[in-house]
């Protein structure tokens, strides 16, 4: 049986010299459960990456972001599914995010991010963080 494949977008939200990271909730997959990531989600059929990012951040955090340039596109094969993860450099809108679907969030410097227990796919983005 072939694994499911998902196109996923991630917002590398930068404010000053810090980046916004979120902690995933518990899930059936121990390899992503409670791990940290850059916020985002799956791209729906007929949706462009920018639309997906804006929609996902609004749904998951009731927050607006301004999507900038593409930083990287990486592929990762998890045991139960595979993803193509495309990351964009973003700026935060006004206000603060409200976490509807995450356990925690924090602003981290580029040096602090690797210390987080990141998902494997998000870890592949580290060399591209400005």
N, C-alpha and C positions, 0 to 999 in steps of 0.2 A: 504494500500500500504506500502510495506516494504521500510525502509530508505536505501539509498546507504551507503556502508561501504568502507572506504579507508584505505590502509596501507600507513602510512606516516613516513618519516625519518626526523630527526632534527640533525643539526650539532651544538654541544655546542663547539664553537671555542674558545680556550683559548690561550691568549698571556700574559705571566706573570701572574698577579693576576686579569686580566680582561677577560670578555667574550663578544663576538660579538652578538649584538641583532639587529633585523631589524623591521621596521614598515610596516605593510601590507598596500596596497592601499585601496581605498574605494571599497566596493563591495556590492552585494545585501543583504548580511547577516550582519545586524548591530552588531551581537555578535562577529564578527571577523574583521569587517571593521575598518581600521586604528589602530588596536591593534598591540602590539609588540609580537615578537616570535623569536625563534631560527631559523635560515634559514634552508631550506630543501624543501621537497615536496613529492609528491606521488611516490610510487614504481610502476614501470610498470611491466606488466606480463613478467616473465622470467628473471627479474632483481634481483640481490641480493641487500641488504641494502646498502652496501659499494658503489656499482656501481651507485645506485640511488642518493646517497648523492653527489658523485663526479660530476655526470651529472647535478643535480639540481643547485649546487653552480656555476658550469661553465656556465650554461644557464642563470641563474638569475643575476650573478655578474661578469662573466668572471674572476673567481678567482679559484685558485687551493687550495684544502685542503687535509690534510693527516688525514685519518680516523683511529681513535684508538679504544679503548675498548667501549663496550656498557655500557651506564650508567643506562638506565631504559627503560621499555616498559609500557606504560599506555594506557588505553582505555577511550574514552570520547564520550558521546552521545550529540551531538548538536541537536537543534530542527529539522534541515533538513537533517542531515546525521550523521554518526558515524565514528570515526577513531580509529585505533590502532597506536599510536605514539611511535616510537622507537628512542631514543636519543643516540648519540655517542659522546664521547669526541674527539675533533679534534684539529689539529694544523693548523695555516694558512700557506699558501705558500708565495712566494715572492710577492711583489707589494701590491697594495691596491684594494679592490673590487670596481667595477663600478655598481651602482644600476640601473638595467634595469626594475625591477618589484616591487620595494619598494619605499616608500616615504622618508625614513630616515634610518640611522643606527647609532649605537653608541657602544663604548666599555664601559662596566659596571663592577663594582666589584660585587661579589656575594651578598653583602648587598644592592647594588643599584637596582639590577634586580627586586626584588619584588615591588619596587615603580613604575615600568612601568605598563601601562595598558596592561597586557599580555592577550593573548587568554587563555581561560579556560584550554585547554589541556596542553599548555606550562606551565601554573602555576603549574600543577601537577608534573612537572619535578624539581621544585625548591629544594625539599629535597635531590635530587641526585646530585646537582652541587657540585663538590669538593671544 
